Amino acid sequence: MTDDPENLVLRYLRRLDAKIDSLAETQRDHGGRLTRIEVALAGLRRDQASDAETLAYSSARSDRLSTRVDRIERRLDLADQPEPGASE
């Protein structure tokens, strides 16, 4: 009879060991998935920064073109002249 409780304890320990192994595998899987999410998020942040840089460059270029067009219109007397007495 002394073997029976010992076998019972061993059986429970083996079950616990199997469950812990399963949990460890699940945790490794989740760790890998989390790493992939972090990499994807970093990529999105890089894309966002690149888009902001492109927008700033385009805005500066548009401002320079607008200034040049204004200057050309003034030189060719194409710019609208304000009406006398009109306030802007």
Contact map, one row per residue, 1 for C-alpha under 8 A:
1111100000000000000000000000000000000000000000000000000000000000000000000000000000000000
1111110000000000000000000000000000000000000000000000000000000000000000000000000000000000
1111111000000000000000000000000000000000000000000000000000000000000000000000000000000000
1111111100000000000000000000000000000000000000000000000000000000000000000000000000000000
1111111110000000000000000000000000000000000000000000000000000000000000000000000000000000
0111111111000000000000000000000000000000000000000000000000000000000000000000000000000000
0011111111100000000000000000000000000000000000000000000000000000000000000000000000000000
0001111111110000000000000000000000000000000000000000000000000000000000000000000000000000
0000111111111000000000000000000000000000000000000000000000000000000000000000000000000000
0000011111111100000000000000000000000000000000000000000000000000000000000000000000000000
0000001111111110000000000000000000000000000000000000000000000000000000000000000000000000
0000000111111111000000000000000000000000000000000000000000000000000000000000000000000000
0000000011111111100000000000000000000000000000000000000000000000000000000000000000000000
0000000001111111110000000000000000000000000000000000000000000000000000000000000000000000
0000000000111111111000000000000000000000000000000000000000000000000000000000000000000000
0000000000011111111100000000000000000000000000000000000000000000000000000000000000000000
0000000000001111111110000000000000000000000000000000000000000000000000000000000000000000
0000000000000111111111000000000000000000000000000000000000000000000000000000000000000000
0000000000000011111111100000000000000000000000000000000000000000000000000000000000000000
0000000000000001111111110000000000000000000000000000000000000000000000000000000000000000
0000000000000000111111111000000000000000000000000000000000000000000000000000000000000000
0000000000000000011111111100000000000000000000000000000000000000000000000000000000000000
0000000000000000001111111110000000000000000000000000000000000000000000000000000000000000
0000000000000000000111111111000000000000000000000000000000000000000000000000000000000000
0000000000000000000011111111100000000000000000000000000000000000000000000000000000000000
0000000000000000000001111111110000000000000000000000000000000000000000000000000000000000
0000000000000000000000111111111000000000000000000000000000000000000000000000000000000000
0000000000000000000000011111111100000000000000000000000000000000000000000000000000000000
0000000000000000000000001111111110000000000000000000000000000000000000000000000000000000
0000000000000000000000000111111111000000000000000000000000000000000000000000000000000000
0000000000000000000000000011111111100000000000000000000000000000000000000000000000000000
0000000000000000000000000001111111110000000000000000000000000000000000000000000000000000
0000000000000000000000000000111111111000000000000000000000000000000000000000000000000000
0000000000000000000000000000011111111100000000000000000000000000000000000000000000000000
0000000000000000000000000000001111111110000000000000000000000000000000000000000000000000
0000000000000000000000000000000111111111000000000000000000000000000000000000000000000000
0000000000000000000000000000000011111111100000000000000000000000000000000000000000000000
0000000000000000000000000000000001111111110000000000000000000000000000000000000000000000
0000000000000000000000000000000000111111111000000000000000000000000000000000000000000000
0000000000000000000000000000000000011111111100000000000000000000000000000000000000000000
0000000000000000000000000000000000001111111110000000000000000000000000000000000000000000
0000000000000000000000000000000000000111111111000000000000000000000000000000000000000000
0000000000000000000000000000000000000011111111100000000000000000000000000000000000000000
0000000000000000000000000000000000000001111111110000000000000000000000000000000000000000
0000000000000000000000000000000000000000111111111000000000000000000000000000000000000000
0000000000000000000000000000000000000000011111111100000000000000000000000000000000000000
0000000000000000000000000000000000000000001111111110000000000000000000000000000000000000
0000000000000000000000000000000000000000000111111111000000000000000000000000000000000000
0000000000000000000000000000000000000000000011111111100000000000000000000000000000000000
0000000000000000000000000000000000000000000001111111110000000000000000000000000000000000
0000000000000000000000000000000000000000000000111111111000000000000000000000000000000000
0000000000000000000000000000000000000000000000011111111100000000000000000000000000000000
0000000000000000000000000000000000000000000000001111111110000000000000000000000000000000
0000000000000000000000000000000000000000000000000111111111000000000000000000000000000000
0000000000000000000000000000000000000000000000000011111111100000000000000000000000000000
0000000000000000000000000000000000000000000000000001111111110000000000000000000000000000
0000000000000000000000000000000000000000000000000000111111111000000000000000000000000000
0000000000000000000000000000000000000000000000000000011111111100000000000000000000000000
0000000000000000000000000000000000000000000000000000001111111110000000000000000000000000
0000000000000000000000000000000000000000000000000000000111111111000000000000000000000000
0000000000000000000000000000000000000000000000000000000011111111100000000000000000000000
0000000000000000000000000000000000000000000000000000000001111111110000000000000000000000
0000000000000000000000000000000000000000000000000000000000111111111000000000000000000000
0000000000000000000000000000000000000000000000000000000000011111111100000000000000000000
0000000000000000000000000000000000000000000000000000000000001111111110000000000000000000
0000000000000000000000000000000000000000000000000000000000000111111111000000000000000000
0000000000000000000000000000000000000000000000000000000000000011111111100000000000000000
0000000000000000000000000000000000000000000000000000000000000001111111110000000000000000
0000000000000000000000000000000000000000000000000000000000000000111111111000000000000000
0000000000000000000000000000000000000000000000000000000000000000011111111100001000000000
0000000000000000000000000000000000000000000000000000000000000000001111111110000000000000
0000000000000000000000000000000000000000000000000000000000000000000111111111000000000000
0000000000000000000000000000000000000000000000000000000000000000000011111111111000000000
0000000000000000000000000000000000000000000000000000000000000000000001111111111000000000
0000000000000000000000000000000000000000000000000000000000000000000000111111110000000000
0000000000000000000000000000000000000000000000000000000000000000000000011111111000000000
0000000000000000000000000000000000000000000000000000000000000000000000001111111000000000
0000000000000000000000000000000000000000000000000000000000000000000000001111111100000000
0000000000000000000000000000000000000000000000000000000000000000000001001101111110000000
0000000000000000000000000000000000000000000000000000000000000000000000000000011111000000
0000000000000000000000000000000000000000000000000000000000000000000000000000001111100000
0000000000000000000000000000000000000000000000000000000000000000000000000000000111110100
0000000000000000000000000000000000000000000000000000000000000000000000000000000011111100
0000000000000000000000000000000000000000000000000000000000000000000000000000000001111100
0000000000000000000000000000000000000000000000000000000000000000000000000000000000111110
0000000000000000000000000000000000000000000000000000000000000000000000000000000001111111
0000000000000000000000000000000000000000000000000000000000000000000000000000000000001111
0000000000000000000000000000000000000000000000000000000000000000000000000000000000000111
